[in-house]
Amino acid sequence: MATKRFRCAVLLSGAIVSGVVGCSGGGGSNDDACTTLRIAGGQECSEPPPAVAIVASKTGYCSGTFITSRDVLTAAHCIPASGQEMAVVISGFSAKTTKARKHPLYSSFGFSPYDVAVVTIGEDAPVSPVPVEASVDVKEGDTVVLYGFGLDQDGQDVVQRVKAGGEALKATHLDVHGVSSNSVETVSAGGDSCSGDSGGPLLLKGSNGQYGIVAVVRAGPNICEADSGYPSDNTNLQFDSVREFVLDAAPRAQLN
């Protein structure tokens, strides 16, 4: 049964920068990768990985991941029209972007398999970048970890959660439903991606026991709730053309 899908950017005012820069939290990720918090409901994640960031503009925001101290991996549809100012925000730090590169084959029509971008800031962020996973291939039946700053099951955005005393970042486990060169399709294992989670990382544990990025959130079901039952589409970072683009755009990015 087909289901309507949304692109996971969300509109938000400039309050996001002031609302999140001052929030508490940070530090290293814990052993269960903060998966006690379901993206569409659940408990709070008190130790999110600081490399997961907000990519914000005047027209909206998405999630993203530092893959070097200056380069942030996100979704191409999160990048606004040319000339519009953007910022990357984590707890206690924000910086304007100096460059934004979309995959050259990305098309805004339909759900492009090349929906990936890298934005660059002009100073080093105080983060430990996340590597791109290359030691193992993501496959059907795997469980991945998803992080994002999108809406929760109550429709609250990241600023509203922080103002209410909650944690900005959300996390959940997702089951891999299918893999192709075009996408990593996932289904809910307790929560799902919502508007604003686009560009966020799907992480898989590599052969060395460390997590690396295997996909980037592209679109999810038009239902922001736990256990929606509908699959989500994510850009496959292990697709050769996509990985080559990312490593060209961020030459200092590491492979796991």
C-alpha positions as CSV (number, residue, x, y, z in Angstrom):
1,M,0.0,0.0,0.0
2,A,1.5,3.3,-1.1
3,T,1.7,6.1,1.4
4,K,2.3,9.8,1.0
5,R,5.8,10.8,1.9
6,F,7.1,14.1,3.1
7,R,10.5,15.8,2.6
8,C,11.8,16.1,6.1
9,A,12.7,19.8,6.3
10,V,10.5,22.0,8.5
11,L,9.9,25.7,8.5
12,L,11.2,27.6,11.6
13,S,12.0,31.2,12.5
14,G,15.4,32.5,13.5
15,A,14.7,31.5,17.1
16,I,16.4,28.2,16.4
17,V,19.9,29.6,16.7
18,S,19.3,31.4,20.0
19,G,17.1,28.6,21.4
20,V,19.6,25.8,20.8
21,V,23.0,27.4,21.2
22,G,22.3,28.0,24.9
23,C,20.8,24.6,25.7
24,S,22.4,22.0,27.9
25,G,23.6,18.6,26.9
26,G,26.4,17.3,24.7
27,G,29.3,15.1,25.6
28,G,30.0,11.7,24.1
29,S,27.3,9.2,23.0
30,N,26.5,6.5,25.5
31,D,26.7,2.7,24.9
32,D,23.2,2.3,23.5
33,A,23.6,5.3,21.2
34,C,20.8,7.2,23.0
35,T,18.2,4.8,21.6
36,T,16.1,5.0,24.7
37,L,14.5,8.1,23.1
38,R,12.2,7.3,20.3
39,I,12.1,9.9,17.5
40,A,8.3,10.0,17.7
41,G,7.9,9.7,21.4
42,G,9.7,8.1,24.4
43,Q,12.3,9.0,27.0
44,E,14.9,11.7,26.8
45,C,18.4,11.3,25.4
46,S,20.7,13.0,27.8
47,E,24.0,12.3,26.0
48,P,23.6,12.9,22.3
49,P,26.7,12.8,20.1
50,P,27.8,16.4,19.7
51,A,28.6,15.9,16.0
52,V,24.9,15.8,15.1
53,A,23.9,19.4,14.1
54,I,21.1,21.6,13.0
55,V,21.4,23.1,9.5
56,A,19.3,26.2,9.5
57,S,18.3,29.0,7.1
58,K,15.6,31.7,7.0
59,T,13.2,29.3,5.4
60,G,13.6,26.2,7.5
61,Y,16.0,23.7,9.1
62,C,17.2,20.2,8.8
63,S,19.5,17.9,10.7
64,G,23.1,17.1,9.6
65,T,26.4,15.4,10.8
66,F,29.9,16.8,11.1
67,I,32.1,14.5,9.0
68,T,35.1,16.8,9.5
69,S,35.5,19.7,12.0
70,R,34.2,22.0,9.3
71,D,32.1,19.9,6.9
72,V,28.5,18.8,7.6
73,L,26.7,16.1,5.7
74,T,23.0,16.7,5.1
75,A,20.3,16.3,2.5
76,A,20.4,18.3,-0.8
77,H,16.7,19.4,-0.5
78,C,17.7,21.1,2.8
79,I,19.9,23.7,0.9
80,P,17.9,26.8,0.0
81,A,18.1,29.0,-3.1
82,S,21.5,30.4,-3.9
83,G,22.6,33.4,-1.8
84,Q,20.5,32.6,1.2
85,E,22.4,32.7,4.5
86,M,22.7,29.4,6.4
87,A,24.1,28.4,9.8
88,V,25.2,25.2,11.5
89,V,24.2,24.9,15.1
90,I,25.1,22.6,17.9
91,S,24.8,23.1,21.7
92,G,27.0,26.0,22.6
93,F,28.2,26.7,19.1
94,S,27.0,28.1,15.8
95,A,28.7,29.2,12.6
96,K,27.6,30.6,9.2
97,T,28.3,28.3,6.2
98,T,30.8,29.4,3.7
99,K,30.0,26.8,1.0
100,A,27.1,24.4,0.2
101,R,27.5,21.6,-2.4
102,K,24.7,19.4,-3.6
103,H,25.3,16.2,-5.5
104,P,25.6,17.2,-9.2
105,L,22.9,14.7,-10.2
106,Y,20.4,15.8,-7.6
107,S,17.0,16.8,-8.9
108,S,14.3,18.5,-6.8
109,F,11.6,16.7,-8.7
110,G,10.5,13.5,-7.0
111,F,12.7,11.6,-4.5
112,S,16.2,11.8,-5.9
113,P,18.6,9.0,-5.1
114,Y,21.3,11.8,-5.0
115,D,19.6,13.8,-2.2
116,V,22.8,14.5,-0.4
117,A,24.8,17.7,0.3
118,V,27.8,18.9,2.2
119,V,27.9,22.4,3.8
120,T,31.1,23.9,5.1
121,I,31.7,26.5,7.9
122,G,34.7,28.8,8.2
123,E,36.0,27.7,11.6
124,D,36.5,24.4,13.4
125,A,33.6,23.1,15.5
126,P,34.3,21.6,18.9
127,V,33.2,18.1,17.8
128,S,34.6,14.6,17.1
129,P,33.5,14.0,13.5
130,V,31.6,10.9,12.6
131,P,33.2,8.6,9.9
132,V,31.5,7.2,6.8
133,E,30.9,3.5,7.2
134,A,32.9,1.4,4.8
135,S,34.0,-1.7,6.7
136,V,30.6,-3.4,6.4
137,D,27.8,-3.1,3.9
138,V,24.3,-2.2,5.2
139,K,21.8,-4.9,4.3
140,E,18.2,-6.0,4.8
141,G,17.6,-7.0,8.4
142,D,20.2,-4.7,9.9
143,T,19.3,-2.4,12.7
144,V,20.5,1.2,12.4
145,V,20.5,4.2,14.7
146,L,18.9,7.4,13.6
147,Y,19.4,10.9,15.1
148,G,17.5,14.0,14.3
149,F,16.2,17.4,15.5
150,G,12.8,17.1,13.9
151,L,9.3,17.3,15.3
152,D,8.3,14.9,18.0
153,Q,5.0,13.0,18.4
154,D,3.4,16.1,19.9
155,G,4.4,18.3,17.0
156,Q,7.0,20.2,19.0
157,D,10.0,21.5,17.3
158,V,13.5,21.6,18.8
159,V,13.2,25.1,20.3
160,Q,9.9,24.2,21.9
161,R,11.4,21.0,23.4
162,V,14.4,22.9,24.8
163,K,12.2,25.7,26.3
164,A,10.1,23.0,28.0
165,G,13.3,21.7,29.6
166,G,13.7,18.7,27.3
167,E,16.5,17.5,25.1
168,A,17.0,19.0,21.7
169,L,18.1,15.8,19.9
170,K,16.1,12.6,19.4
171,A,17.2,9.1,18.5
172,T,15.7,5.7,17.7
173,H,16.5,2.3,16.3
174,L,15.2,1.5,12.8
175,D,15.1,-1.8,11.0
176,V,16.5,-2.0,7.4
177,H,13.6,-3.1,5.2
178,G,15.5,-3.1,1.9
179,V,18.7,-1.8,0.3
180,S,19.3,-0.7,-3.3
181,S,21.8,1.6,-5.0
182,N,19.2,4.3,-4.7
183,S,18.2,4.0,-1.1
184,V,18.2,2.4,2.3
185,E,14.6,1.8,3.2
186,T,13.8,1.5,6.9
187,V,10.8,0.7,9.1
188,S,10.0,1.8,12.6
189,A,11.4,-0.1,15.5
190,G,9.8,2.2,18.0
191,G,9.8,5.6,16.3
192,D,10.3,7.2,12.9
193,S,11.7,10.3,11.2
194,C,9.6,13.4,11.2
195,S,9.7,16.8,9.6
196,G,13.1,18.4,10.4
197,D,15.0,15.1,10.6
198,S,16.1,15.3,6.9
199,G,19.8,15.1,6.5
200,G,20.2,13.3,9.8
201,P,22.5,10.2,10.0
202,L,21.6,6.5,9.9
203,L,24.5,4.8,11.8
204,L,25.6,1.2,11.6
205,K,28.2,-0.5,13.8
206,G,31.2,-1.3,11.7
207,S,33.6,-4.3,12.0
208,N,35.7,-2.3,14.6
209,G,32.6,-1.9,16.9
210,Q,32.4,1.9,16.1
211,Y,29.4,3.5,14.4
212,G,29.7,5.0,10.9
213,I,27.2,6.7,8.6
214,V,25.5,4.5,6.0
215,A,22.6,6.7,4.9
216,V,21.1,10.2,5.2
217,V,17.4,10.8,6.0
218,R,15.6,11.8,2.8
219,A,11.8,11.3,3.4
220,G,9.5,9.5,5.7
221,P,5.8,8.6,6.1
222,N,3.3,11.5,6.3
223,I,2.6,10.4,9.9
224,C,4.7,11.7,12.7
225,E,4.1,9.0,15.3
226,A,5.8,6.0,16.9
227,D,5.5,2.7,15.0
228,S,3.9,4.3,12.0
229,G,4.3,1.0,10.1
230,Y,5.3,2.8,6.9
231,P,8.8,2.6,5.4
232,S,11.1,5.6,5.1
233,D,13.5,6.4,2.3
234,N,17.1,7.3,3.0
235,T,19.9,8.2,0.6
236,N,22.4,5.3,0.4
237,L,25.8,6.7,1.3
238,Q,27.4,3.4,0.2
239,F,26.3,4.0,-3.4
240,D,29.6,4.7,-5.2
241,S,28.5,7.9,-6.8
242,V,27.2,9.3,-3.5
243,R,30.2,8.3,-1.5
244,E,32.6,9.7,-4.1
245,F,30.8,13.0,-4.0
246,V,30.9,13.2,-0.2
247,L,34.6,12.4,-0.1
248,D,35.3,14.9,-2.9
249,A,33.3,17.6,-1.1
250,A,34.9,16.9,2.3
251,P,38.4,15.4,1.6
252,R,39.3,15.2,5.3
253,A,36.3,12.9,6.0
254,Q,37.3,9.6,7.4
255,L,36.1,6.1,6.5
256,N,35.3,3.7,9.3
